[in-house]
Amino acid sequence: MSVPELSPIEERVVLLVAEGRSVEAIAADLGVARRTVEWHLGKANRKLEKASALLDRVQGRKRGRES
């Protein structure tokens, strides 16, 4: 299983949220609808959850070998 990569817009939206920007402010800055920003955040969240699950599995296997 490969680690999913964020698209440039997904990465930009995630970083803006991490800076404390509101969805409405991000939408205004990007010239898109609020729902578009929410859609990109949802896609990014799903990808990040998959990456986190993959990392958990890799770390679990590593711990199993160290036991």
ABEGO torsion letter per residue (X at the ends): XBBBBBBAAAAAAAAAAAAGBBAAAAAAAAGBBAAAAAAAAAAAAAAAAAAAAAAAAAAAAAAAAAX
